[in-house]
Amino acid sequence: MAFTIVFLFYLTVLAIWDIRNKEVPFIALVIGGTILCIYLMTSAARSEKGVAEMMRIVLGLIPGILFLLMAFGTKKAGYADGIIIMMIGATESYLGAILSVGIGSLIMAIVAGTLLAMGKVKKNTKLPFLPSLAIGYAVFVIASGKTNFLSAL
């Protein structure tokens, strides 16, 4: 539970950075990815089902890898988004990554439609996806009952 709260804080900081600067610093992704790898490896090593846990982690990377391939191929998506989706998949499973992306996409569609209707953006304006992805992950965590934030306070 503590890791989930720290991870949500990390995503929130990156989302704010993405909104303000229209990019995510590579070093923040490297540091976050390294810490995540260490955490996941030690968790899998302590688990009774170590091999199964490692397979769950590897399968969880697939949605993020596919997103990265789309980003490289179309240049319409950010690379950081794909890396964050890989992190979510590794911590939650491929289903958690897919649901977080789905919820984030729905939120992004609502925000983009509202901004477009208000005349704040034009049709081809690029909007950062990471804030919506972070909200999508938070909604997934709360809806899945994985953590009780009130008990952590």
C-alpha positions as CSV (number, residue, x, y, z in Angstrom):
1,M,0.0,0.0,0.0
2,A,2.8,2.4,0.8
3,F,4.4,1.8,-2.6
4,T,1.1,2.6,-4.3
5,I,0.9,5.9,-2.6
6,V,4.5,6.8,-3.4
7,F,4.0,5.7,-7.0
8,L,0.9,7.9,-7.2
9,F,2.9,10.8,-5.8
10,Y,5.6,10.2,-8.4
11,L,3.0,10.1,-11.2
12,T,1.5,13.4,-9.9
13,V,4.9,15.1,-10.0
14,L,5.5,13.9,-13.5
15,A,2.0,15.0,-14.6
16,I,2.5,18.5,-13.3
17,W,5.9,18.7,-15.0
18,D,4.3,17.5,-18.2
19,I,1.6,20.1,-18.1
20,R,4.1,23.0,-17.4
21,N,6.9,22.0,-19.7
22,K,5.3,19.8,-22.3
23,E,7.9,17.1,-21.7
24,V,9.0,14.7,-18.9
25,P,12.6,14.7,-17.9
26,F,14.4,11.6,-19.0
27,I,16.4,11.4,-15.7
28,A,13.1,11.3,-13.8
29,L,12.0,8.2,-15.8
30,V,15.4,6.6,-15.3
31,I,15.4,7.1,-11.6
32,G,11.7,6.0,-11.2
33,G,12.3,3.0,-13.4
34,T,15.4,2.0,-11.5
35,I,13.6,2.2,-8.1
36,L,10.7,0.3,-9.5
37,C,12.9,-2.5,-10.9
38,I,14.6,-2.8,-7.5
39,Y,11.3,-2.9,-5.7
40,L,9.8,-5.5,-8.1
41,M,12.8,-7.7,-8.1
42,T,13.0,-7.8,-4.3
43,S,9.2,-8.4,-4.0
44,A,9.4,-11.3,-6.5
45,A,12.4,-12.8,-4.7
46,R,10.6,-12.7,-1.4
47,S,7.4,-14.2,-2.9
48,E,6.6,-17.9,-2.7
49,K,5.6,-17.7,-6.4
50,G,8.7,-16.0,-7.6
51,V,8.6,-17.3,-11.2
52,A,4.9,-16.6,-11.6
53,E,5.4,-13.1,-10.2
54,M,8.2,-12.5,-12.7
55,M,5.9,-13.6,-15.5
56,R,3.1,-11.3,-14.3
57,I,5.6,-8.4,-14.3
58,V,6.8,-9.3,-17.8
59,L,3.3,-9.6,-19.2
60,G,2.4,-6.3,-17.6
61,L,5.0,-4.6,-19.7
62,I,3.3,-5.5,-23.0
63,P,0.7,-2.7,-23.1
64,G,3.5,-0.1,-22.5
65,I,5.7,-1.7,-25.2
66,L,2.8,-1.5,-27.7
67,F,2.2,2.1,-26.8
68,L,5.9,2.8,-27.3
69,L,5.9,1.2,-30.7
70,M,2.9,3.3,-31.6
71,A,4.7,6.4,-30.4
72,F,7.8,5.6,-32.5
73,G,5.7,4.7,-35.5
74,T,3.3,7.6,-35.5
75,K,5.0,10.3,-33.5
76,K,1.6,11.2,-32.1
77,A,2.2,9.8,-28.6
78,G,4.9,10.6,-26.1
79,Y,7.6,8.1,-25.2
80,A,7.3,9.0,-21.6
81,D,3.6,7.9,-21.7
82,G,4.7,4.4,-22.9
83,I,7.3,4.1,-20.2
84,I,4.8,5.1,-17.5
85,I,2.3,2.6,-18.9
86,M,5.1,-0.1,-18.7
87,M,5.6,0.9,-15.0
88,I,1.9,0.7,-14.3
89,G,1.7,-2.7,-16.0
90,A,4.7,-4.0,-14.1
91,T,3.2,-3.0,-10.8
92,E,-0.4,-3.8,-11.4
93,S,-0.6,-6.3,-14.3
94,Y,-1.4,-5.9,-18.0
95,L,-5.1,-5.5,-17.0
96,G,-4.3,-2.6,-14.6
97,A,-2.3,-0.9,-17.4
98,I,-5.1,-1.4,-20.0
99,L,-7.7,-0.1,-17.6
100,S,-5.6,2.9,-16.5
101,V,-5.0,3.8,-20.2
102,G,-8.8,3.4,-20.9
103,I,-9.9,5.5,-18.0
104,G,-7.1,8.1,-18.8
105,S,-8.3,8.2,-22.5
106,L,-11.9,8.8,-21.5
107,I,-10.8,11.6,-19.2
108,M,-8.6,13.1,-22.0
109,A,-11.5,12.9,-24.4
110,I,-13.7,14.8,-22.0
111,V,-11.0,17.4,-21.3
112,A,-10.1,17.9,-24.9
113,G,-13.7,18.1,-26.0
114,T,-14.4,20.7,-23.3
115,L,-11.4,22.8,-24.2
116,L,-12.2,22.6,-27.9
117,A,-15.8,23.6,-27.3
118,M,-14.7,26.6,-25.2
119,G,-12.2,27.7,-27.9
120,K,-9.2,27.3,-25.6
121,V,-7.4,24.9,-28.0
122,K,-7.5,24.2,-31.8
123,K,-8.2,20.9,-33.4
124,N,-4.6,19.8,-33.8
125,T,-3.3,21.0,-30.4
126,K,-1.2,18.5,-28.6
127,L,-2.3,17.9,-25.0
128,P,-0.3,16.1,-22.4
129,F,-1.6,12.6,-21.7
130,L,0.3,11.8,-18.6
131,P,-2.0,13.8,-16.3
132,S,-5.0,11.8,-17.6
133,L,-3.0,8.6,-17.2
134,A,-2.2,9.4,-13.6
135,I,-5.8,10.1,-12.8
136,G,-6.8,6.9,-14.7
137,Y,-4.3,5.0,-12.5
138,A,-5.6,6.6,-9.3
139,V,-9.2,5.7,-10.3
140,F,-8.1,2.1,-11.0
141,V,-6.3,1.8,-7.7
142,I,-9.3,3.2,-5.7
143,A,-11.9,1.2,-7.7
144,S,-9.9,-2.1,-7.4
145,G,-9.9,-1.7,-3.6
146,K,-6.1,-2.2,-3.6
147,T,-5.6,0.5,-1.0
148,N,-7.6,2.4,1.6
149,F,-6.1,5.9,1.5
150,L,-7.8,6.9,4.8
151,S,-6.1,4.1,6.7
152,A,-2.7,5.3,5.4
153,L,-3.2,8.8,7.0
